[in-house]
Amino acid sequence: MRQFMPWIAAGAALCMTGSAPAQKAATPELAYQLTEGNNINAFLRDGPVAAHMLLRSGNDPRILFAFPGGNSGVGLWFAPLDTPAQWTLDTPPLRTELRDKSGRALHAVRAIASIDARRLTVRQAVLSNVRFLRDYQAIGKIPDAIATPPATIVGNRMLFARDRADGAPGYQLALTILNGRIEGQAIVATGNGPIRMEIVAATGDAPLTGLAEADLLNDTAAKDPAARNALRFLSYREKFLAGSWRFNTYFGRDTLMSVRLLMPALQPAAIEAGINSVLARLSPEGEVAHEEALSEFALLERREKGGTGDAATLDYAMIDDDFMLAPVAASYLLDRATPAAARAYLARPVPGEASPGSAETAGALLMRNLRFVLDAAEAYVRDPRVERLIALKPGRDNGQWRDSNEGLGGGRYAYDVNAVFVPAALDAADRLAQSGVLDGFLTATDRRRLTQAGAMARHWRSRVPGLFRVSTPAAQAIPAIRRYAKSLGVPAELAVAALGNAPLAYHAIALDAAGKPVPVIHSDEGFALLFANPAPQDIDLILASIMRPFPAGLMTDIGLLVANAAQADAGVQAIFTPAKYHGAVVWSWQQALLAAGIARQLERTDLPQSTRTRLTQAQTRLWQVIQAGRAVQSSELWSWAFKDGRYQVVAFGAGKQDVDESNAAQLWSTVYLAVQPPR
């Protein structure tokens, strides 16, 4: 029998419109659950309330809620346990009505959960922006400005509450113990049963406007409930969220790649919402914003620099997204939309995110980015030296999708940016100019410069990929493969046999500051297949390098790994392990990228039969491993263990050495709604 405890307002305690939380009786617009490793995830979207609830089991239990509105969240971390404990979600989150101590409305959800621990001692409550929760999970620290007061305890109720740093409506997390008792800052089980509690979480940040499913997907979208659920939770008229719980806000790269891969299955309104969110956040120079800081995070960031207010602050540190916008926009405007629809879209204003009230047209904003692309690419055309390539920004160790500090193995010039995206952006600029859809937004200088875009693209494409090419004789490569396999406890024979006596040829993941290739095999070759038309011999090299069994290539029975450092030194190998975020792990969207790229190449009519055969064989093998991982397909990434003679999926974040945990809902992992197996 359910037990509901009345809410009592006292001091900073919850102030309700009635004696108990009022909750909707109607079925929520979206509600679903999934379990990954030690994490129970429950998602809700219902009117103005959207929330992701996470219950972490094991030796380090916690309760966490992430709200897309304001990228806000509340989390409660408990002291480590000697014996692992298991959460059970008795009643999933439901929308409820709540007011703070000043009578201001909050957006809240309510759930009931149990845990089989004998004692839970509060270690830390964090109520603020998700970026602060993310930092606390990673490094165990939060700014003093967002410190949460100790819980207010009334009877069997424990309340954590604070206003936002500027006094605006803030955040609350309340636990009402239904089975057990509170002793100081601890919750103790009574009798033989588990601790059972009602949990209410709330944010004062403004909600987003969810995209209805009818406005999101067309009839070609796969009937995949898990992917549809994740995409719906992450899709809003203002923007698409990159992932939840850790990145439930705008990310430029994630938006662009997801829109491109999902495009065949998206409604025009959804495509335009995604592209608009990128255009609205362009820098004055035309760079694409990587991530936005919102609400309390933006507030404190501005204060540190002597500013005021909570307007979004935007990060332009990444270098890949700047060159993704043009080819993605061209794919929609030239390959999907009619010329009339393309012109109508480009003529419409795009409300400014960084400067509310501004409303440049989509066409004017797209031209701003194209000017940036032409400026950035011109230096290498004039003087084709390595140092004229697109480098990571000074002082940074990352700048593209492998955005952990070790993701490029110390490289400064990323393969995907220089060998693929720069020429793809130049090609897109050329196509857009020739189509005439940009005519109303061009100056005389623009017209002159755009006539050079095609030649600039050919210059980059003819010279740059070769700078990354590595060819290691088999006599040198095979011993390295065997040593690496032994260090990981995986077999080497299939990998060695697949290589045979041929040299191990591949494109390096990056060039270092001196222009030397970083010898790591990688999955970014998929970008070349999706955004370019490589020569047959280049397609053959790409497929051979990544489709060989790991650790000669990237293929395993549980997925395509994103990196293989077998040919690198021990120092580089140590930062590409199965416990590293961009190491020898599987990223769902990278498999979809390769699948979409292979399908695109098979549409070509200028390839010899031998290359088409290799593409078809690679497609068959790739879809075998994609289907084998369907249970985790909508996750961000996963790792593996080699047991009983085979690779086995391990949820990333479940291992003690894993640097972090994956997102249970990841935008670019939903792309299989459009990227589907060949018929």
C-alpha positions as CSV (number, residue, x, y, z in Angstrom):
1,M,0.0,0.0,0.0
2,R,1.3,3.4,-0.9
3,Q,2.0,5.8,1.9
4,F,1.9,9.5,1.4
5,M,3.2,11.8,4.1
6,P,1.8,15.3,4.4
7,W,4.2,18.2,3.6
8,I,4.8,20.6,6.5
9,A,6.3,24.0,5.8
10,A,8.8,25.1,8.4
11,G,11.6,27.7,7.8
12,A,13.1,26.8,4.5
13,A,10.9,23.8,4.2
14,L,8.6,23.1,1.2
15,C,5.7,25.4,0.8
16,M,2.8,23.7,-0.9
17,T,-0.5,24.9,-2.3
18,G,-2.1,22.1,-0.3
19,S,-1.2,19.5,2.3
20,A,0.5,17.2,-0.2
21,P,2.1,17.6,-3.7
22,A,-0.6,17.9,-6.3
23,Q,0.1,15.6,-9.3
24,K,-1.4,15.2,-12.7
25,A,-3.8,12.3,-13.1
26,A,-3.5,12.3,-16.9
27,T,-0.9,10.2,-18.7
28,P,2.3,12.1,-19.2
29,E,3.3,13.1,-22.7
30,L,6.5,11.0,-22.3
31,A,7.6,8.6,-19.6
32,Y,10.1,5.7,-19.8
33,Q,12.8,4.0,-17.9
34,L,16.0,2.1,-18.6
35,T,18.8,0.6,-16.5
36,E,22.5,0.7,-17.4
37,G,25.0,-0.9,-15.1
38,N,24.4,0.5,-11.6
39,N,22.1,3.3,-12.8
40,I,18.3,3.3,-12.9
41,N,17.2,6.1,-15.3
42,A,13.6,7.4,-15.5
43,F,12.6,10.1,-17.9
44,L,9.5,12.3,-17.8
45,R,8.2,15.1,-20.1
46,D,4.8,16.4,-19.2
47,G,3.7,20.0,-20.1
48,P,6.2,22.5,-18.7
49,V,8.1,19.8,-16.7
50,A,10.8,17.6,-18.1
51,A,13.2,15.7,-15.9
52,H,15.7,12.8,-15.9
53,M,15.9,10.9,-12.6
54,L,18.9,8.8,-11.9
55,L,19.3,6.4,-9.0
56,R,22.9,5.1,-8.6
57,S,23.3,1.7,-6.9
58,G,26.4,0.1,-5.6
59,N,29.0,1.3,-3.1
60,D,28.5,4.9,-4.0
61,P,24.7,5.5,-4.0
62,R,23.2,8.8,-5.1
63,I,20.0,10.5,-6.2
64,L,20.1,12.9,-9.1
65,F,17.6,14.9,-11.2
66,A,18.5,16.8,-14.3
67,F,16.0,19.3,-15.8
68,P,16.4,20.5,-19.4
69,G,15.0,23.9,-18.3
70,G,18.1,26.0,-17.5
71,N,20.2,22.8,-17.7
72,S,19.5,22.7,-13.9
73,G,19.7,19.8,-11.5
74,V,19.6,18.6,-7.9
75,G,21.7,15.8,-6.6
76,L,22.4,14.0,-3.3
77,W,25.5,12.0,-2.8
78,F,25.8,9.5,0.1
79,A,28.9,8.3,1.9
80,P,30.5,5.2,0.4
81,L,29.1,1.9,1.6
82,D,31.0,-1.2,2.7
83,T,28.4,-3.4,1.0
84,P,26.8,-2.5,-2.3
85,A,23.2,-1.4,-2.1
86,Q,20.5,-1.7,-4.8
87,W,17.8,0.9,-5.6
88,T,14.3,0.0,-6.7
89,L,12.1,2.6,-8.3
90,D,8.7,1.9,-6.8
91,T,6.8,4.8,-8.4
92,P,8.4,6.6,-11.4
93,P,8.6,10.4,-11.6
94,L,5.3,12.3,-12.1
95,R,4.8,16.0,-12.5
96,T,3.7,17.8,-9.4
97,E,3.0,21.4,-8.3
98,L,5.3,23.1,-5.8
99,R,6.1,26.5,-4.4
100,D,9.2,27.7,-2.6
101,K,9.2,29.4,0.8
102,S,8.4,32.7,-0.9
103,G,5.4,31.3,-2.7
104,R,7.0,31.2,-6.1
105,A,6.1,28.4,-8.4
106,L,8.7,25.7,-9.1
107,H,8.7,22.9,-11.7
108,A,8.7,19.7,-9.8
109,V,8.5,15.9,-10.0
110,R,7.7,13.3,-7.4
111,A,8.8,9.6,-7.2
112,I,9.0,6.8,-4.6
113,A,12.1,4.6,-4.3
114,S,13.6,2.0,-2.1
115,I,17.2,1.0,-1.3
116,D,18.3,-2.1,0.5
117,A,21.0,-0.3,2.5
118,R,21.0,-0.3,6.3
119,R,22.2,3.3,6.6
120,L,22.7,6.2,4.2
121,T,24.8,9.1,5.4
122,V,24.5,12.3,3.4
123,R,27.9,13.3,2.0
124,Q,26.9,16.3,-0.2
125,A,23.8,17.9,-1.8
126,V,24.4,19.9,-5.0
127,L,21.5,22.1,-6.2
128,S,22.3,24.3,-9.2
129,N,23.2,24.0,-12.8
130,V,24.0,20.5,-14.2
131,R,27.5,21.7,-15.0
132,F,28.2,22.1,-11.3
133,L,26.7,18.6,-10.6
134,R,28.9,17.2,-13.4
135,D,32.0,18.9,-11.9
136,Y,31.2,17.5,-8.4
137,Q,30.8,14.0,-9.8
138,A,34.1,14.3,-11.6
139,I,36.3,16.1,-9.0
140,G,34.3,16.3,-5.8
141,K,34.2,20.1,-5.6
142,I,31.7,22.9,-6.0
143,P,32.0,26.7,-5.8
144,D,31.2,28.3,-2.4
145,A,28.6,30.5,-4.0
146,I,26.3,27.5,-4.6
147,A,26.9,25.7,-1.3
148,T,23.6,24.1,-0.1
149,P,22.7,24.5,3.6
150,P,22.4,21.3,5.7
151,A,19.1,19.6,5.4
152,T,16.1,21.0,7.2
153,I,14.6,18.1,9.1
154,V,11.0,18.0,10.2
155,G,9.9,14.6,11.5
156,N,10.7,12.1,8.8
157,R,11.3,14.7,6.1
158,M,14.7,15.9,4.9
159,L,14.7,19.0,2.8
160,F,17.6,20.6,0.8
161,A,16.7,24.0,-0.6
162,R,18.3,27.1,-1.9
163,D,17.4,30.1,-4.0
164,R,19.5,30.9,-7.0
165,A,22.6,33.0,-6.3
166,D,20.8,36.2,-7.5
167,G,17.7,35.5,-5.4
168,A,15.6,34.1,-8.2
169,P,13.6,30.9,-7.7
170,G,16.0,28.1,-7.1
171,Y,16.1,24.4,-6.4
172,Q,14.8,21.9,-3.9
173,L,15.2,18.2,-3.1
174,A,13.0,16.7,-0.4
175,L,13.0,13.1,1.0
176,T,10.2,11.9,3.0
177,I,11.1,8.6,4.7
178,L,8.3,6.1,4.4
179,N,10.2,3.2,5.8
180,G,13.1,4.0,8.1
181,R,14.1,7.0,10.2
182,I,16.3,10.0,10.1
183,E,19.3,10.2,12.5
184,G,21.1,13.6,12.1
185,Q,22.2,13.7,8.5
186,A,21.7,9.9,8.0
187,I,18.8,7.7,7.0
188,V,18.6,4.4,8.9
189,A,16.6,1.3,8.0
190,T,14.2,-0.1,10.6
191,G,13.3,-3.7,10.8
192,N,14.3,-6.0,8.0
193,G,12.9,-4.0,5.2
194,P,14.7,-1.6,2.9
195,I,14.8,2.2,3.3
196,R,11.8,3.6,1.4
197,M,11.3,7.2,0.5
198,E,9.2,9.7,-1.4
199,I,11.5,12.0,-3.4
200,V,10.4,15.5,-4.7
201,A,12.8,17.4,-6.9
202,A,12.3,20.9,-8.3
203,T,13.8,23.8,-10.3
204,G,12.9,27.4,-10.7
205,D,14.5,27.7,-14.1
206,A,12.2,28.4,-17.1
207,P,11.1,25.2,-19.0
208,L,11.7,24.5,-22.7
209,T,9.1,23.9,-25.3
210,G,9.1,20.2,-26.3
211,L,8.8,19.2,-30.0
212,A,5.8,17.0,-30.4
213,E,6.5,13.6,-32.1
214,A,4.4,14.6,-35.1
215,D,6.6,17.6,-35.6
216,L,9.8,15.6,-35.1
217,L,9.8,12.5,-37.3
218,N,8.5,11.5,-40.7
219,D,7.1,8.2,-41.8
220,T,10.5,6.8,-42.7
221,A,11.8,6.8,-39.1
222,A,12.5,3.4,-37.6
223,K,9.9,2.0,-35.2
224,D,12.5,1.9,-32.4
225,P,10.8,2.8,-29.1
226,A,14.0,3.3,-27.2
227,A,15.5,5.7,-29.8
228,R,12.2,7.5,-30.2
229,N,11.9,8.0,-26.5
230,A,15.4,9.4,-26.2
231,L,15.0,11.7,-29.1
232,R,11.7,13.0,-27.9
233,F,13.2,13.7,-24.4
234,L,16.1,15.6,-26.0
235,S,14.1,17.6,-28.7
236,Y,12.8,21.1,-28.0
237,R,11.8,24.0,-30.2
238,E,14.6,26.1,-28.8
239,K,17.3,23.5,-29.3
240,F,18.2,19.8,-29.2
241,L,19.9,18.6,-26.0
242,A,23.2,16.7,-26.4
243,G,22.5,14.1,-23.8
244,S,21.3,13.5,-20.3
245,W,22.1,13.7,-17.6
246,R,25.5,15.2,-18.1
247,F,25.0,17.3,-21.2
248,N,21.3,18.2,-21.3
249,T,21.8,21.5,-23.2
250,Y,22.9,22.8,-26.5
251,F,26.2,21.5,-28.1
252,G,26.9,22.7,-31.6
253,R,28.8,19.6,-32.8
254,D,26.2,17.2,-31.4
255,T,23.4,19.1,-32.9
256,L,24.9,19.3,-36.4
257,M,26.0,15.7,-36.6
258,S,22.7,14.5,-35.3
259,V,20.7,16.6,-37.6
260,R,22.8,15.4,-40.6
261,L,22.5,11.7,-39.7
262,L,18.8,12.0,-38.7
263,M,17.9,14.2,-41.7
264,P,16.2,11.6,-43.8
265,A,13.8,10.8,-40.9
266,L,13.2,14.4,-39.6
267,Q,10.4,16.7,-40.4
268,P,11.5,20.0,-42.0
269,A,10.5,21.9,-38.9
270,A,12.8,19.8,-36.7
271,I,15.7,20.2,-39.2
272,E,15.3,23.9,-39.2
273,A,15.0,24.0,-35.4
274,G,18.4,22.3,-35.1
275,I,20.1,24.5,-37.7
276,N,18.5,27.6,-36.2
277,S,19.9,26.8,-32.8
278,V,23.4,26.8,-34.3
279,L,22.9,29.9,-36.3
280,A,21.5,31.8,-33.4
281,R,24.7,31.2,-31.4
282,L,27.3,32.1,-34.0
283,S,30.1,34.4,-32.9
284,P,30.4,37.8,-34.6
285,E,33.2,36.2,-36.7
286,G,31.0,33.2,-37.7
287,E,32.3,30.5,-35.4
288,V,29.9,27.9,-34.2
289,A,29.3,27.8,-30.4
290,H,30.4,24.6,-28.8
291,E,28.4,24.7,-25.5
292,E,26.2,27.2,-23.8
293,A,26.3,28.1,-20.1
294,L,22.9,28.9,-18.6
295,S,21.1,30.1,-15.5
296,E,23.2,30.0,-12.4
297,F,26.4,28.8,-14.2
298,A,26.2,31.8,-16.5
299,L,25.4,34.1,-13.6
300,L,28.5,33.1,-11.7
301,E,30.6,33.0,-14.8
302,R,29.6,36.6,-15.6
303,R,30.2,37.7,-12.0
304,E,33.8,36.3,-12.1
305,K,34.4,38.6,-15.1
306,G,32.8,41.7,-13.4
307,G,29.5,41.4,-15.3
308,T,25.9,40.9,-14.3
309,G,22.9,39.0,-15.4
310,D,22.2,35.4,-16.4
311,A,22.2,35.6,-20.2
312,A,23.8,32.6,-21.8
313,T,27.5,32.6,-22.2
314,L,28.9,30.7,-25.2
315,D,32.1,28.7,-25.7
316,Y,33.8,28.8,-29.0
317,A,36.8,26.6,-28.2
318,M,36.1,23.8,-30.6
319,I,37.3,23.8,-34.2
320,D,35.4,21.0,-35.9
321,D,31.8,22.5,-35.6
322,D,32.9,25.6,-37.4
323,F,33.3,23.5,-40.6
324,M,30.3,21.2,-40.0
325,L,27.6,23.9,-40.4
326,A,28.0,24.5,-44.1
327,P,27.8,20.9,-45.3
328,V,24.9,20.1,-43.0
329,A,23.0,23.2,-44.1
330,A,23.8,22.4,-47.8
331,S,22.5,18.8,-47.3
332,Y,19.1,20.3,-46.2
333,L,18.8,23.3,-48.5
334,L,20.1,21.6,-51.7
335,D,19.4,17.9,-51.2
336,R,16.1,17.9,-49.2
337,A,14.3,21.2,-49.5
338,T,12.9,22.6,-52.8
339,P,14.5,25.7,-54.0
340,A,11.5,27.7,-53.0
341,A,11.5,26.2,-49.5
342,A,15.2,26.8,-49.1
343,R,14.9,30.5,-50.1
344,A,11.9,30.9,-47.7
345,Y,13.8,29.4,-44.8
346,L,16.9,31.5,-45.5
347,A,14.8,34.7,-45.5
348,R,13.2,34.0,-42.1
349,P,14.7,35.7,-39.0
350,V,16.5,33.6,-36.4
351,P,16.0,35.0,-32.9
352,G,19.4,35.6,-31.3
353,E,20.4,33.5,-28.3
354,A,23.5,35.4,-27.1
355,S,21.8,38.7,-27.7
356,P,18.1,38.4,-27.3
357,G,16.1,40.8,-29.4
358,S,18.4,40.4,-32.4
359,A,16.9,38.6,-35.4
360,E,19.2,38.3,-38.4
361,T,17.9,36.1,-41.2
362,A,19.1,32.5,-41.5
363,G,20.7,33.4,-44.9
364,A,22.7,36.3,-43.4
365,L,23.9,34.2,-40.5
366,L,24.9,31.3,-42.8
367,M,27.0,33.7,-44.9
368,R,28.7,34.9,-41.7
369,N,29.9,31.3,-41.2
370,L,30.9,30.8,-44.8
371,R,33.1,33.9,-44.6
372,F,34.8,32.4,-41.6
373,V,35.4,29.1,-43.5
374,L,36.9,30.9,-46.5
375,D,39.2,33.0,-44.2
376,A,40.3,30.0,-42.2
377,A,41.1,27.8,-45.3
378,E,42.8,30.4,-47.3
379,A,46.1,30.4,-45.4
380,Y,46.9,26.8,-46.3
381,V,46.0,27.4,-49.9
382,R,48.4,30.3,-50.1
383,D,51.2,28.6,-48.2
384,P,50.7,24.8,-47.9
385,R,52.7,24.1,-44.8
386,V,51.6,22.0,-41.8
387,E,51.5,25.1,-39.5
388,R,48.9,26.6,-41.9
389,L,46.4,23.8,-41.2
390,I,43.6,24.2,-38.7
391,A,45.2,23.6,-35.2
392,L,43.7,23.3,-31.8
393,K,43.3,26.6,-30.2
394,P,46.3,27.8,-28.1
395,G,46.4,26.3,-24.6
396,R,43.9,23.6,-25.4
397,D,44.5,19.8,-25.6
398,N,41.2,19.2,-27.5
399,G,39.0,20.8,-30.1
400,Q,36.9,18.3,-31.9
401,W,34.5,15.5,-30.9
402,R,37.3,13.6,-29.0
403,D,37.1,16.4,-26.5
404,S,38.7,14.7,-23.5
405,N,42.3,16.0,-22.9
406,E,43.8,12.8,-24.2
407,G,41.4,12.2,-27.1
408,L,44.0,13.1,-29.8
409,G,47.0,11.6,-28.1
410,G,48.8,14.9,-27.8
411,G,48.0,15.8,-31.4
412,R,47.5,19.4,-32.5
413,Y,46.0,19.0,-36.0
414,A,43.0,16.6,-36.1
415,Y,42.5,14.3,-39.0
416,D,38.7,14.8,-39.2
417,V,38.9,18.6,-39.2
418,N,41.7,19.0,-41.7
419,A,41.3,16.1,-44.1
420,V,37.5,16.0,-44.1
421,F,35.6,19.0,-42.7
422,V,37.5,21.9,-44.2
423,P,37.2,20.7,-47.8
424,A,33.6,19.6,-47.1
425,A,32.8,23.1,-45.9
426,L,34.4,24.6,-49.0
427,D,32.5,22.3,-51.3
428,A,29.3,23.2,-49.5
429,A,30.1,26.9,-50.0
430,D,30.7,26.3,-53.7
431,R,27.4,24.3,-54.1
432,L,25.4,26.9,-52.2
433,A,26.8,29.8,-54.3
434,Q,26.1,28.0,-57.6
435,S,22.6,27.1,-56.6
436,G,21.6,30.7,-56.2
437,V,19.8,30.3,-52.9
438,L,22.2,32.7,-51.2
439,D,21.9,35.5,-53.9
440,G,20.0,37.8,-51.6
441,F,22.7,37.7,-48.9
442,L,25.9,38.2,-50.9
443,T,28.1,41.3,-51.3
444,A,30.3,41.8,-54.3
445,T,33.2,40.5,-52.3
446,D,31.3,37.4,-51.3
447,R,30.5,36.6,-54.9
448,R,34.2,36.9,-55.9
449,R,35.4,34.8,-53.0
450,L,32.8,32.1,-53.4
451,T,33.9,31.5,-57.0
452,Q,37.2,30.3,-55.5
453,A,35.7,27.9,-53.0
454,G,35.7,24.8,-55.3
455,A,39.3,25.2,-56.2
456,M,40.3,25.7,-52.5
457,A,38.4,22.5,-51.6
458,R,40.3,20.5,-54.3
459,H,43.6,21.9,-53.0
460,W,42.9,20.8,-49.4
461,R,41.6,17.4,-50.5
462,S,44.5,16.6,-52.8
463,R,47.2,17.5,-50.2
464,V,46.1,17.1,-46.7
465,P,45.0,13.5,-46.2
466,G,48.4,12.3,-47.3
467,L,50.0,14.2,-44.4
468,F,48.2,11.8,-42.0
469,R,48.9,8.6,-43.9
470,V,51.0,6.0,-42.0
471,S,52.3,2.7,-43.4
472,T,54.0,0.3,-41.0
473,P,55.7,-2.9,-42.4
474,A,54.1,-6.1,-41.2
475,A,57.3,-7.2,-39.6
476,Q,57.1,-4.1,-37.3
477,A,53.3,-3.9,-36.9
478,I,52.6,-7.5,-36.0
479,P,54.9,-7.7,-32.9
480,A,53.3,-4.4,-31.7
481,I,49.8,-5.9,-32.2
482,R,50.8,-9.0,-30.2
483,R,52.3,-7.0,-27.3
484,Y,49.2,-4.7,-27.1
485,A,46.8,-7.7,-27.2
486,K,48.7,-9.3,-24.3
487,S,48.5,-6.1,-22.3
488,L,44.7,-6.0,-22.7
489,G,44.1,-9.8,-22.3
490,V,42.6,-10.2,-25.8
491,P,43.6,-12.6,-28.6
492,A,45.8,-11.4,-31.4
493,E,45.6,-14.3,-33.9
494,L,42.6,-13.1,-35.9
495,A,44.0,-9.6,-36.1
496,V,47.4,-10.8,-37.2
497,A,45.9,-13.2,-39.8
498,A,43.7,-10.3,-41.2
499,L,46.8,-8.2,-41.8
500,G,48.9,-11.0,-43.3
501,N,52.2,-9.8,-44.8
502,A,50.8,-6.4,-46.0
503,P,51.9,-3.2,-44.4
504,L,49.5,-1.7,-41.8
505,A,48.3,1.4,-43.6
506,Y,45.9,4.0,-42.1
507,H,45.4,7.7,-41.5
508,A,46.7,8.9,-38.1
509,I,44.3,10.4,-35.6
510,A,46.2,13.7,-35.7
511,L,49.5,15.3,-36.4
512,D,51.6,16.6,-33.5
513,A,52.9,20.2,-33.3
514,A,55.8,19.2,-35.5
515,G,53.6,17.6,-38.1
516,K,54.4,14.1,-37.1
517,P,51.5,11.6,-37.3
518,V,50.1,10.3,-33.9
519,P,50.0,6.5,-34.7
520,V,46.5,5.7,-33.5
521,I,43.9,4.0,-35.8
522,H,40.5,5.7,-35.4
523,S,36.9,5.6,-36.5
524,D,36.9,9.2,-37.9
525,E,37.4,7.7,-41.3
526,G,33.6,7.5,-41.3
527,F,33.5,11.3,-41.8
528,A,35.3,10.9,-45.1
529,L,32.8,8.4,-46.3
530,L,29.8,10.6,-45.4
531,F,31.1,14.0,-46.4
532,A,33.5,13.3,-49.3
533,N,33.9,11.2,-52.5
534,P,37.2,9.5,-51.9
535,A,39.0,7.8,-54.7
536,P,38.6,4.0,-54.8
537,Q,42.1,3.3,-53.5
538,D,41.4,5.6,-50.5
539,I,38.1,3.9,-49.8
540,D,40.0,0.5,-49.8
541,L,42.5,1.9,-47.3
542,I,39.8,3.3,-45.0
543,L,37.8,0.1,-44.9
544,A,40.9,-2.1,-44.4
545,S,42.3,0.0,-41.6
546,I,39.1,0.1,-39.5
547,M,37.3,-3.2,-40.4
548,R,40.2,-5.5,-39.4
549,P,39.7,-7.3,-36.1
550,F,41.0,-5.4,-33.0
551,P,43.8,-4.8,-32.3
552,A,44.9,-4.7,-35.9
553,G,41.8,-2.6,-36.7
554,L,38.8,-1.5,-34.7
555,M,36.2,-4.3,-35.1
556,T,35.0,-6.4,-32.2
557,D,31.9,-8.5,-31.6
558,I,30.3,-5.8,-29.4
559,G,31.0,-2.9,-31.7
560,L,33.4,-0.7,-33.6
561,L,36.0,0.8,-31.3
562,V,36.8,4.5,-31.8
563,A,40.6,4.1,-31.2
564,N,43.3,1.5,-31.3
565,A,46.8,2.6,-30.0
566,A,48.6,-0.7,-30.7
567,Q,51.2,1.0,-32.9
568,A,51.8,3.8,-30.4
569,D,54.2,3.9,-27.5
570,A,53.3,2.9,-23.9
571,G,52.5,6.4,-22.9
572,V,49.9,6.9,-25.7
573,Q,48.5,3.4,-25.1
574,A,47.9,4.3,-21.5
575,I,45.5,7.1,-22.5
576,F,43.5,5.0,-25.0
577,T,42.4,2.1,-22.7
578,P,38.8,0.7,-22.5
579,A,38.4,2.9,-19.4
580,K,39.0,6.2,-21.2
581,Y,36.2,8.3,-22.7
582,H,37.7,8.3,-26.1
583,G,39.9,5.2,-25.8
584,A,39.3,1.6,-26.9
585,V,35.5,1.9,-26.4
586,V,32.4,1.9,-28.6
587,W,30.5,5.1,-29.3
588,S,27.1,4.3,-30.7
589,W,26.9,7.3,-33.1
590,Q,30.3,6.5,-34.6
591,Q,29.0,3.2,-35.8
592,A,26.0,5.0,-37.3
593,L,28.3,7.5,-39.0
594,L,30.3,4.7,-40.6
595,A,27.0,2.9,-41.7
596,A,25.7,6.1,-43.2
597,G,29.0,6.8,-44.9
598,I,29.2,3.3,-46.4
599,A,25.6,3.6,-47.7
600,R,26.4,6.9,-49.3
601,Q,29.4,5.5,-51.1
602,L,27.3,2.6,-52.4
603,E,25.1,5.2,-54.1
604,R,27.9,6.3,-56.3
605,T,28.1,5.1,-59.8
606,D,31.8,5.8,-60.4
607,L,33.3,3.0,-58.2
608,P,34.8,-0.2,-59.5
609,Q,33.2,-3.5,-58.6
610,S,36.0,-4.5,-56.4
611,T,35.5,-1.4,-54.2
612,R,31.8,-1.9,-54.1
613,T,32.3,-5.5,-53.0
614,R,34.5,-4.3,-50.1
615,L,31.9,-1.7,-49.2
616,T,29.1,-4.3,-49.2
617,Q,31.2,-6.7,-47.1
618,A,32.0,-4.0,-44.6
619,Q,28.4,-2.9,-44.4
620,T,27.3,-6.5,-43.6
621,R,29.9,-6.9,-40.9
622,L,29.2,-3.5,-39.4
623,W,25.4,-4.1,-39.2
624,Q,26.1,-7.5,-37.5
625,V,27.8,-5.8,-34.6
626,I,25.4,-2.9,-34.5
627,Q,22.5,-5.3,-34.1
628,A,24.4,-7.2,-31.5
629,G,24.5,-4.1,-29.4
630,R,20.9,-3.0,-29.7
631,A,20.3,-3.2,-26.0
632,V,22.7,-0.3,-25.4
633,Q,22.3,1.4,-28.8
634,S,20.8,4.6,-27.5
635,S,23.5,5.1,-24.9
636,E,26.4,7.4,-25.4
637,L,29.1,4.8,-25.3
638,W,30.1,1.5,-23.8
639,S,33.2,-0.4,-22.8
640,W,33.9,-4.1,-22.8
641,A,35.5,-7.0,-21.0
642,F,37.0,-10.1,-22.6
643,K,35.7,-13.2,-20.8
644,D,35.0,-16.8,-21.7
645,G,36.7,-16.3,-25.1
646,R,34.6,-13.3,-26.2
647,Y,34.0,-9.6,-25.9
648,Q,31.2,-8.6,-23.6
649,V,29.5,-5.3,-23.2
650,V,30.2,-3.3,-20.0
651,A,28.4,-0.1,-19.2
652,F,30.8,2.8,-19.3
653,G,31.1,4.2,-15.8
654,A,30.4,0.9,-14.1
655,G,34.2,0.1,-13.9
656,K,36.2,1.6,-11.1
657,Q,38.8,2.9,-13.6
658,D,36.2,4.5,-15.9
659,V,36.8,8.2,-16.1
660,D,33.1,9.0,-16.0
661,E,29.7,7.5,-16.8
662,S,27.8,7.7,-20.1
663,N,24.6,9.5,-20.8
664,A,21.6,7.3,-20.7
665,A,20.0,9.4,-23.4
666,Q,22.3,10.6,-26.1
667,L,21.2,12.7,-29.1
668,W,23.6,11.3,-31.6
669,S,22.9,7.8,-30.5
670,T,19.3,8.2,-31.7
671,V,20.4,8.5,-35.3
672,Y,19.5,4.9,-36.1
673,L,16.0,6.2,-36.5
674,A,17.3,7.3,-39.9
675,V,20.4,5.1,-40.3
676,Q,18.8,1.8,-40.9
677,P,20.1,-1.6,-42.2
678,P,20.2,-2.2,-45.9
679,R,17.2,-4.0,-47.3
